[in-house]
Amino acid sequence: MLNESPVDSLSLQPESVDDAARRATVVPRLLFQPAARATRAAESVATVCLAAQRLSAFFGDIAAVRDVDLSMETCRVTAIIGPSGCGKSTLLRSFNRMHETVSGARVTGSVLLDGIPIYGDGTSAIAVRRHIGMVFQRPTPFPTMSIRDNVAAGLRVREGKMPSRRDTDDIVEDALQRAGLWAEVKDRLRTSAVAISGGQQQRLCIARALATKPRVLLLDEPTASLDPASTQKVEELVYDLRSTMTIVMVTHNMQQAARVSDRTAFMLNGSLIEVAPTNALFTTPQDARTEAYITGRFG
Amino acid sequence: MSTDASPPLVPGQAAPPTESGDLSRSIASSGAGDRVYTGLTTFFALCIPLLLAFLALEIGRAAWPAFSRFGLGFITSSEWNVPAGRFGAAPAIFGTIVSSVIALVLATPLAIGVAIFLSEFAPPWLQQPVAFLVDLLAAIPSVVYGLWGIFVLIPLLRDPVIPFLRDTLHLGATPFFAGPAYGPSMLAAGVILAIMSLPYISAVSREVLRAVPRSQREAALALGATRWEMIWDAVLPNARSGIIGGVILGLGRALGETMAVTMVIGNRAEISASLLAPGYTMASLIANEFSEATSDLHLSALMAVGGVLFVITIVVNGIARWLVWTVERGAAG
């Protein structure tokens, strides 16, 4: 994040030791890195990966999200912040059509994934979810499956059939590597997925989402139920993953948004109030309500 | 507990005497209430196992003459000859187990299917009525099932079910569907028992399926699972120990059912491989003969049959507990 030379959004260059060292100092510093952020925001050539257009989401007759227009750039982390009940989770769940799995829930407006409307006629919610992965607030490993089978759980649904044992092993290892969990679990892939700690379970869920190679990863308060050490691991993971995929993260933790996101959107009472490069939003908010929220006057 | 015996809170500093007296009284009185309550609930709790032990003891005592006379032969012999005073319960034990197994084989897939439909697919307006109707199957008196079995099920089995099984599916060549089909049969008993145990399996399965956390369903859906894949990968594995419990509950129902089975099974003390032949169950045997049991040995033999049924039921429940326990332990790692 502090890297002065803008990282090409599509490159997969491995992280240098230098980066890691710098990040170690960034993590506790949180909010203010004005110069670096400004440079980066200005130079980024952003292509939009996921876009909401006049998106409203309802539970019955109650609108939880109203008329949201929001563009999420490719290989960037977009954070959505706001007080409890502001509709940020509902907005996130509208991006992969999970919202409609609740009875009585519906959506108006549109969401475009690489320009393709995911709510269009003839598109299937199931196919959409295979391209847009999601991780929830609480870790949700499948308790009756082993660690390996958990990571592989999404493969059959994506490929139509289970890949060969060998391919599966490779995919599982790759996903666990990317989730930073491989070293911790490689000797017990066959043990139950609920025998590991809560933080490990959450990274396992991230690995499970990564295994199907989605274009977008949605994170719904992924660290809300984790301790600080596990939280830091997940945040570092998000930071690393953004080089290969678009990430949208809902959080009620403003420091977290500041630490890991490139752009931040602030929501209040179902409406999108303001969206800006993270640094700009936290240092020079344009809207009085945003300022009131980030300075801790409510919420 | 009295304050006199307890050391002062601060050494060398006694509490004022009057307050200390009040305190001791109030502690003593509240303690007494607790003791009465504890004693009462302990007594009630002990009543149940005592009753069970008493029951087992009495059955054992009454059955002892038959067991000591015939030994293991009581369980292995097929001869049940009242005038000659020779008693072997093997056909009844065989019939109880076979009819219950038929019942489970027929009822389990159906009941789980009903439960999955009700908890996952049925629109809300349909859930309550269908669940109510399925539960109602458990409320019908078994003698009504027996009557229905004699006048509806058995004619239905005779034509078209048995001809279909024999001629269309060519099962007539197997020993299980060989021989003449009179009507009352092991198959009829199994089908009746399946209908009777279905609501138990279905009700328990429905509840455990419904209890699977929404987060597990969402986790599967978010991976791009279809509704069916979600049920198969996330819902059923979470519910399996509960479903096994439900199946065992249904089995318990099938093992002990008396009236309806007695009316349709044919009551013949023979072991036959054919499901179309009449059979006998332990419960039917007792129900048919207890009023005519004039000799002491006959009565003792019936008690012994009751004892065997009692033991089988306990063993089945034990296996069920063990199964549920291992499944849960396996799930927890």
Interface residues (C-beta under 8 A of the other chain):
Chain A: N96 M98 T101 S103 I126 A127 R129 R130 G133 M134 F136 R138 T140 P141 F142 P143 T144 M145 A153 G154 R156 V157 R158 T191 S192 A193 V194 A195 C205 R208 A209 T212
Chain B: P124 S215 Q216 R217 E218 A219 A220 L221 A222 L223 G224 A225 T226 E229 D233 A234 P237 N238 R240 G330 A331 A332 G333
